[in-house]
């Protein structure tokens, strides 16, 4: 945003240049948030219950992948490391991992995770007998504070390969797919399960899910961090369970080899159980260092939306009841591609409302068709590393929680913030919730000043650059040009509830102009926050 600073240097006193400020904001909108405006032209929809995130977030689950002894010294039970690791040998069937893998997995916290040891079902498009990848415990390692998921050339001789053939698996005592594949890779999940007579694992409904990782890159590479339902919750009116994909999937991060190691996708798969259709929507995060350095891959999931975040920057948000096109439609026995779908198959996005568990994996895909040049070569394949520093899950704090234990992440619906005389300027933190909000419902705004300011003006601006008067809720409830006007003390917060009855559906800006800030009274600036009425 540094390139926009010249527009703002001319601002002296907010009350003297407010019209000029509005013009500047419009220029900024045209250059910066025009995609938001296009994205949010959706039919009216009824929002879910208010997302009470104003109190911040508290950690509910964390694994920093410390070695066994260090983790125990920090309070983790020794039994979480000493119990036998559990391996998934089919989608939902687990066995104790073979003894040969126990040493490899000694530092894995078995109270949190189980490991995959099976043909990789994500290679679902491969014909029978032509699979290329199996998930193998030897490709999972916890060492020196990192979880590493490798992808390697299998040690199985070429003339003995047997990948994705239907067999009776005597080891698992069930029908299964063969797993002597050209490539092997690592994967773990946190679904709740039993180990040594103890119910272990982790799942959670709603929250903030975060992974810090360096992604692998190379021919056929497909790493992912994602979430699936811990139990199948959905049935239709006839009592039939719907299953995947209708019951939902949240993809925090997926990156394919043809993205050339600079782009990944995060998205929500959501469905209509009764009509047996499902669709997805997501966005892309980009960086030329995805495969060279650590980045944060985040999902913020509340009853009203699923937000995808890359290094604290929002890349996409899917809102409750937002019409999305369906990718999967089984009504006529056809699985349509996204480009083939028409208006018949649009459905309101459903935000999942049941606990999801973590999956962390690396896959090697065959890379056929348009991806042919990214096809992995078994004879020359170089081992890749998917390195994960930590996994964290947060839950929403309430008014009853100790504020010192709650984290307030920077809300990137702040589209601009500018301070002059930075050493003396009171930074304004603004929030508006819920957003989007149905016209006629009450919205809440909150502004916090981090230093004393003599003069603060806080208001709503429309897309024409006009200040919008709104009806405040409370003792002082008459229509006001300003939501607040006056001084603010250091660390003081103002919370104003206002009605949206006179606001047309669309995009608005909550704006703060401030001056006379800091010890010498020379700090000044303005901050802009996006809000949506539907």
Long-range contacts (C-beta under 8 A, 24 or more apart in sequence): 1-32, 1-416, 4-28, 4-31, 4-32, 4-416, 5-418, 8-418, 8-420, 8-525, 8-526, 9-420, 11-418, 11-420, 11-524, 11-525, 11-526, 12-524, 13-515, 13-524, 14-455, 14-457, 14-513, 14-514, 14-515, 14-524, 14-526, 15-455, 15-457, 15-513, 18-457, 18-467, 18-513, 19-465, 21-511, 21-513, 21-526, 22-461, 22-465, 22-466, 22-467, 23-465, 25-416, 25-461, 25-465, 25-509, 25-511, 25-528, 26-463, 26-465, 28-415, 28-416, 28-528, 29-415, 29-463, 29-509, 32-415, 32-416, 33-415, 33-507, 33-530, 36-507, 36-530, 37-463, 37-507, 40-436, 40-507, 40-532, 40-534, 42-319, 42-322, 42-323, 42-534, 43-323, 44-438, 44-439, 44-505, 44-534, 45-319, 45-320, 45-321, 45-322, 45-348, 45-438, 45-534, 46-321, 46-438, 47-304, 47-319, 47-320, 47-321, 47-434, 47-436, 47-437, 47-438, 47-441, 47-534, 48-302, 48-303, 48-304, 48-320, 48-351, 49-303, 49-304, 50-304, 50-433, 50-434, 51-302, 51-303, 51-304, 51-305, 51-433, 51-434, 52-396, 52-398, 53-302, 53-396, 53-433, 54-431, 54-433, 54-444, 54-446, 55-396, 55-397, 55-398, 55-399, 55-401, 55-403, 55-406, 56-396, 56-397, 56-403, 56-406, 56-407, 56-408, 56-409, 57-207, 57-208, 57-394, 57-395, 57-396, 57-397, 57-406, 57-407, 57-408, 57-409, 58-394, 58-395, 58-396, 58-397, 58-401, 58-405, 58-406, 58-407, 59-392, 59-393, 59-394, 60-204, 60-207, 60-393, 60-394, 60-395, 61-112, 61-202, 61-204, 61-391, 61-392, 61-393, 62-390, 62-391, 62-392, 62-393, 63-109, 63-112, 63-113, 63-147, 63-390, 63-391, 64-145, 64-389, 64-390, 65-107, 65-142, 65-145, 65-146, 65-147, 65-388, 65-389, 65-390, 66-107, 66-145, 67-107, 67-142, 67-143, 67-144, 67-145, 68-106, 68-107, 70-145, 71-107, 71-109, 76-109, 76-111, 77-111, 79-111, 79-196, 79-198, 80-109, 80-110, 80-111, 80-112, 80-200, 81-106, 81-107, 81-108, 81-109, 81-110, 83-110, 83-111, 83-195, 83-196, 83-198, 84-110, 84-195, 84-196, 85-110, 85-114, 85-115, 85-137, 86-110, 86-114, 86-115, 86-193, 86-195, 87-114, 87-115, 87-116, 87-117, 87-137, 88-114, 88-115, 88-116, 88-117, 88-118, 88-189, 89-117, 89-118, 89-169, 89-171, 89-172, 89-176, 90-118, 90-169, 90-172, 90-174, 90-176, 91-121, 93-172, 93-174, 94-193, 95-171, 95-172, 97-137, 98-137, 101-137, 101-138, 104-137, 104-138, 104-140, 104-141, 105-137, 105-140, 105-142, 107-141, 107-142, 107-143, 108-140, 108-142, 108-147, 108-188, 109-142, 110-195, 110-200, 111-195, 111-198, 111-200, 111-201, 112-190, 112-200, 112-201, 112-202, 113-188, 113-189, 113-190, 113-201, 114-188, 114-189, 114-191, 114-193, 114-195, 114-201, 115-140, 115-186, 115-187, 115-188, 116-186, 116-187, 116-188, 116-189, 116-361, 117-179, 118-176, 118-177, 118-179, 119-163, 119-164, 119-176, 119-177, 119-178, 119-179, 119-181, 120-181, 120-185, 120-187, 120-363, 122-222, 122-361, 122-363, 122-365, 123-164, 123-363, 123-365, 123-366, 126-164, 126-366, 127-164, 128-164, 128-165, 128-166, 129-163, 129-164, 129-165, 130-163, 130-164, 130-366, 131-163, 131-164, 131-177, 131-181, 132-163, 132-181, 132-182, 132-183, 132-220, 132-364, 132-365, 132-366, 132-376, 133-163, 133-181, 133-182, 133-183, 133-184, 133-185, 133-363, 133-364, 133-365, 134-163, 134-179, 134-180, 134-181, 134-183, 134-184, 134-185, 135-184, 135-185, 135-186, 135-187, 135-361, 136-179, 136-184, 136-185, 136-186, 137-186, 138-184, 139-184, 139-185, 139-186, 139-362, 140-186, 140-187, 140-188, 141-186, 145-389, 146-387, 146-388, 146-389, 147-188, 147-360, 147-387, 147-388, 148-186, 148-385, 148-386, 148-387, 148-388, 149-185, 149-186, 149-187, 149-188, 149-216, 149-223, 149-360, 149-361, 149-362, 149-385, 149-386, 149-388, 150-185, 150-186, 150-362, 150-383, 150-384, 150-385, 150-386, 151-183, 151-184, 151-185, 151-186, 151-216, 151-218, 151-221, 151-362, 151-363, 151-364, 151-383, 151-384, 151-386, 152-183, 152-184, 152-185, 152-381, 152-383, 153-182, 153-183, 153-378, 153-381, 153-383, 154-180, 154-181, 154-182, 154-183, 154-184, 154-378, 156-180, 156-181, 156-182, 158-182, 158-378, 182-376, 182-378, 183-220, 183-364, 183-376, 183-378, 183-381, 185-361, 185-362, 185-363, 185-364, 186-361, 186-362, 186-386, 187-359, 187-360, 187-361, 187-362, 187-363, 188-359, 188-360, 188-361, 189-357, 189-358, 189-359, 189-360, 190-357, 190-358, 190-359, 191-228, 191-230, 191-357, 192-230, 192-357, 201-230, 201-357, 202-357, 202-358, 202-393, 203-230, 203-355, 203-356, 203-357, 204-355, 204-356, 204-393, 204-395, 205-352, 205-353, 205-354, 205-355, 205-356, 206-301, 206-302, 206-303, 206-395, 206-396, 207-301, 207-393, 207-394, 207-395, 207-396, 208-298, 208-299, 208-300, 208-301, 208-393, 208-394, 208-409, 209-250, 209-252, 209-298, 209-299, 209-301, 209-358, 209-392, 209-393, 209-394, 210-296, 210-297, 210-298, 210-390, 210-391, 210-392, 210-393, 210-394, 211-252, 211-253, 211-296, 211-297, 211-298, 211-360, 211-388, 211-390, 211-391, 211-392, 212-294, 212-295, 212-296, 212-297, 212-388, 212-389, 212-390, 213-253, 213-294, 213-295, 213-297, 213-386, 213-387, 213-388, 213-389, 214-290, 214-291, 214-292, 214-293, 214-294, 214-295, 214-385, 214-386, 214-387, 215-253, 215-255, 215-261, 215-264, 215-290, 215-291, 215-295, 215-386, 216-291, 216-362, 216-384, 216-385, 216-386, 217-255, 217-257, 217-260, 217-261, 217-290, 217-291, 217-384, 218-257, 218-376, 218-381, 218-382, 218-384, 219-257, 219-367, 219-374, 219-375, 219-376, 219-377, 219-381, 220-257, 220-364, 220-365, 220-366, 220-367, 220-374, 220-375, 220-376, 221-255, 221-256, 221-257, 221-362, 221-363, 221-364, 221-384, 222-254, 222-255, 222-256, 222-257, 222-362, 222-363, 222-364, 222-365, 223-253, 223-254, 223-255, 223-361, 223-362, 223-363, 223-386, 224-251, 224-253, 224-254, 224-255, 224-359, 224-360, 224-361, 224-362, 224-363, 225-251, 225-252, 225-253, 225-297, 225-358, 225-359, 225-360, 226-250, 226-251, 226-252, 226-253, 226-254, 226-358, 226-359, 227-251, 227-252, 227-299, 227-356, 227-357, 227-358, 227-359, 228-356, 228-357, 228-359, 229-352, 229-354, 229-355, 229-356, 229-357, 230-354, 230-355, 230-356, 230-357, 231-354, 231-355, 233-354, 234-273, 235-273, 236-273, 236-274, 236-276, 237-274, 242-271, 242-273, 242-276, 245-269, 245-271, 245-278, 245-328, 246-271, 246-272, 246-273, 246-276, 246-277, 246-278, 247-271, 247-273, 247-352, 247-354, 248-350, 248-352, 248-356, 250-299, 250-301, 250-306, 250-352, 250-356, 251-282, 252-297, 252-298, 252-299, 252-308, 253-285, 253-297, 255-290, 256-365, 256-371, 256-374, 257-365, 257-367, 257-371, 257-374, 258-367, 258-370, 258-371, 258-374, 261-290, 261-291, 262-286, 262-287, 262-288, 262-290, 263-290, 264-290, 264-297, 264-310, 266-297, 266-299, 266-308, 266-310, 266-315, 266-316, 267-308, 267-316, 267-318, 268-306, 268-318, 268-349, 269-327, 270-318, 270-324, 270-349, 270-350, 270-351, 270-352, 271-326, 271-328, 271-347, 271-350, 272-347, 272-350, 275-331, 275-347, 276-329, 276-330, 276-331, 277-326, 277-328, 277-329, 277-330, 277-331, 277-345, 277-347, 278-326, 278-327, 278-328, 279-324, 279-325, 279-326, 279-327, 279-328, 279-338, 279-341, 279-345, 279-346, 279-347, 279-349, 280-324, 280-327, 281-316, 281-318, 281-322, 281-324, 281-349, 282-308, 282-316, 282-318, 283-308, 283-315, 283-316, 284-315, 285-310, 285-311, 285-313, 285-315, 287-311, 294-387, 294-389, 301-351, 301-352, 302-351, 302-396, 303-351, 303-353, 304-351, 304-434, 305-351, 306-351, 309-412, 312-409, 312-410, 312-412, 313-412, 314-412, 314-413, 318-349, 318-351, 319-349, 319-436, 320-348, 320-349, 320-350, 320-351, 321-348, 321-349, 322-348, 322-349, 323-347, 323-348, 323-349, 324-348, 324-349, 358-391, 358-393, 360-386, 360-388, 360-391, 362-386, 411-529, 413-529, 413-530, 413-531, 414-527, 414-528, 414-529, 414-530, 415-509, 415-528, 415-529, 415-530, 416-526, 416-527, 416-528, 417-525, 417-526, 417-527, 417-528, 418-525, 418-526, 418-527, 419-523, 419-524, 419-525, 420-523, 420-524, 420-525, 421-518, 421-522, 421-523, 421-524, 422-523, 423-518, 423-523, 424-451, 424-517, 424-518, 424-519, 424-520, 424-521, 424-522, 424-523, 425-451, 425-517, 425-518, 425-523, 425-524, 425-525, 426-450, 426-451, 426-452, 426-453, 426-488, 426-490, 426-514, 426-517, 426-518, 426-523, 427-451, 427-527, 428-456, 428-512, 428-514, 428-525, 428-527, 430-458, 430-510, 430-512, 430-527, 430-529, 431-529, 432-510, 432-529, 432-531, 435-530, 435-531, 435-532, 436-532, 436-533, 436-534, 437-500, 437-531, 437-532, 437-533, 437-534, 438-500, 438-533, 438-534, 439-500, 439-501, 439-503, 439-504, 439-505, 439-533, 439-534, 440-499, 440-500, 440-501, 441-500, 442-473, 442-497, 442-498, 442-499, 442-500, 443-497, 443-498, 443-499, 443-500, 443-531, 443-533, 444-495, 444-496, 444-497, 444-498, 445-483, 445-495, 445-496, 445-497, 445-498, 445-510, 446-493, 446-494, 446-495, 446-496, 447-484, 447-488, 447-493, 447-494, 447-512, 448-491, 448-492, 448-493, 448-494, 449-488, 449-489, 449-490, 449-491, 449-492, 449-493, 449-514, 449-517, 450-490, 450-491, 451-490, 451-517, 451-518, 451-523, 452-487, 452-488, 452-489, 452-490, 452-517, 452-518, 453-487, 453-488, 453-514, 453-515, 453-516, 453-517, 453-523, 454-487, 454-515, 454-516, 454-517, 454-521, 455-486, 455-487, 455-514, 455-515, 455-516, 456-484, 456-485, 456-486, 456-487, 456-488, 456-512, 456-513, 456-514, 457-482, 457-484, 457-485, 457-512, 457-513, 457-514, 458-482, 458-483, 458-484, 458-485, 458-494, 458-496, 458-510, 458-511, 458-512, 459-483, 459-510, 459-511, 460-498, 460-503, 460-508, 460-509, 460-510, 460-511, 460-531, 461-508, 461-509, 461-511, 462-506, 462-508, 462-509, 463-506, 463-507, 463-508, 468-502, 468-503, 468-508, 469-502, 470-498, 470-499, 470-500, 470-502, 470-503, 471-498, 471-499, 471-501, 471-502, 472-496, 472-497, 472-498, 472-499, 473-497, 473-498, 473-499, 483-510, 487-516, 488-514, 500-533, 503-533, 504-533, 505-533, 505-534, 506-532, 506-533, 507-531, 507-532, 508-532, 508-533
